[in-house]
Amino acid sequence: MSYPVQVTDGVLNVRFVTHTGFGKPIVNALRVTNRPDLVS
């Protein structure tokens, strides 16, 4: 899955939220890249 986001203040905040009926979130990998070709 990819989630393109635009960071305007130099800080990328990532929050993981639990949902009723599921366990705690597990992250196997997180990749952050600069994609100047996606700038709107």
Sine and cosine of phi, psi and omega as CSV:
sin_phi,cos_phi,sin_psi,cos_psi,sin_omega,cos_omega
0.00,0.00,0.56,-0.83,0.08,-1.00
-0.81,-0.59,0.63,-0.78,0.04,-1.00
-0.74,-0.67,1.00,0.04,0.03,-1.00
-0.90,0.44,0.75,-0.66,0.06,-1.00
-0.72,-0.70,0.40,-0.92,0.05,-1.00
-0.93,-0.37,0.83,-0.56,0.03,-1.00
-0.98,-0.18,0.86,-0.51,-0.06,-1.00
-0.95,-0.30,-0.26,0.97,-0.04,-1.00
-0.93,-0.38,0.13,0.99,0.03,-1.00
0.99,0.11,0.06,1.00,-0.02,-1.00
-0.79,-0.62,0.81,-0.58,0.08,-1.00
-0.98,-0.19,0.91,-0.42,0.02,-1.00
-0.99,-0.17,0.78,-0.62,0.02,-1.00
-0.87,-0.50,0.79,-0.62,0.00,-1.00
-0.82,-0.57,0.71,-0.70,0.04,-1.00
-0.94,-0.33,0.77,-0.64,-0.09,-1.00
-0.90,-0.44,0.74,-0.67,0.07,-1.00
-1.00,0.07,0.48,-0.88,0.03,-1.00
-0.84,-0.54,0.57,-0.82,0.01,-1.00
-0.84,0.55,0.73,-0.68,0.01,-1.00
1.00,-0.05,-0.11,0.99,0.02,-1.00
-0.87,-0.49,0.35,-0.94,0.06,-1.00
-0.98,0.18,-0.12,-0.99,0.03,-1.00
-0.93,0.38,0.53,-0.85,0.01,-1.00
-0.88,0.47,0.61,-0.79,0.05,-1.00
-0.84,-0.54,0.75,-0.67,0.02,-1.00
-0.92,-0.39,0.84,-0.54,0.06,-1.00
-1.00,0.02,-0.53,0.85,-0.02,-1.00
-0.31,-0.95,0.48,-0.88,0.07,-1.00
-0.59,-0.81,0.86,-0.52,0.00,-1.00
-0.87,-0.49,0.80,-0.61,0.03,-1.00
-0.90,-0.44,0.82,-0.57,-0.02,-1.00
-0.75,-0.66,0.42,-0.91,0.09,-1.00
-1.00,-0.01,0.85,-0.53,-0.01,-1.00
-0.83,-0.55,0.98,0.19,-0.02,-1.00
-0.88,0.48,-0.34,0.94,0.02,-1.00
-0.96,0.29,-0.22,0.98,-0.01,-1.00
-0.98,-0.17,0.02,1.00,-0.02,-1.00
-0.92,0.39,0.77,-0.64,0.00,-1.00
-1.00,0.05,0.00,0.00,0.00,0.00
